[in-house]
Amino acid sequence: MLEMVVDMATLKLGKLPDRKTVKMTFIASVQLKNLLEKYATSYEKSYGVREKVEHIIPYILETFIENDRGFKKSRQVEATERN
């Protein structure tokens, strides 16, 4: 049980919400596939729920994009230029 608490604190991705989806396809390297599978295992240990890798990927990408400082800044500049 203690292991679950430690894992929860280390994952940047929170528990997945209820979701509506659209289907997208992309090509990944074997190394990325293996990392994503390992991440899904860590997710399961943290939250006690097994999620398919393809269900976790969008939230990993969303978290990455939302935390990209350069992207945030460019969006702010674009918004300022439009006003």
N, C-alpha and C positions, 0 to 999 in steps of 0.2 A: 504494500500500500504506500509506503514511503517513496518507493521508486516512482509511482504515478505522480505524486506531488512534485518531485524534482523534475520529471519530464515536462509537466505542464508549465513550469516556470521557464523552461528553456525554449519552448517552441514559440516562434514569433506569430505563427498562424493560430488564431483562436478556433474554437469549435465552430464547425460549419453551420450556417443558419439554414432555415427552410429556404428552398430556392426554386426560381424559375430559370430555365436555361435555353440557350440556343446552341446548336451543334457547330463546332469548328474542328478543323483537322490541321495538324502540324506534324512535322517530321522532327524526331529527337534522336540524339546520339545514344548509343548503347550505354555510355557512362551516365547520361542524364536519366535514362530509363531506370537504371540500377539505383541511382540516388533517390528518385521519386518513390520507388518501391520501399527503400529504407525509410524514407520520410513517412510513408503511409504506415509502416510498422511503428514508428515513434508516435505517430498520431494516435494509433490504436492503444498503445500503452498509456498515453497521456489522458485520453478521454474515454477509454473503454468501449469505443465504437470503431468497427472496421469500416473504413470508407475506401471505395475503389480509387486508384490513383487518378483516373480520369475525372473523378469528382473533386479531388483536392487541387488539381492543377490550376483551375481558374482562380481559386482563392489565393494560391501562392502568388500567381501573377498579379492579381489585384493588390495584394499586400505590398509586393515589390514596387509596383507603379505608384501607389499612394505614398510610399515612403521615399521615393526618388526625389531628392531635393532639387536637382537640375530640372526635372520635369515640372515640379510644382512651380518653380520660378518662371519657367517659360510660359506656363499657363497663366500665371499672374500678369506677366508682361502682355500676353495676347489679350487678356481681359481689359487691361488698362488702355491698350491701343484701340480697342473697339469702342471704348467710352469716350 
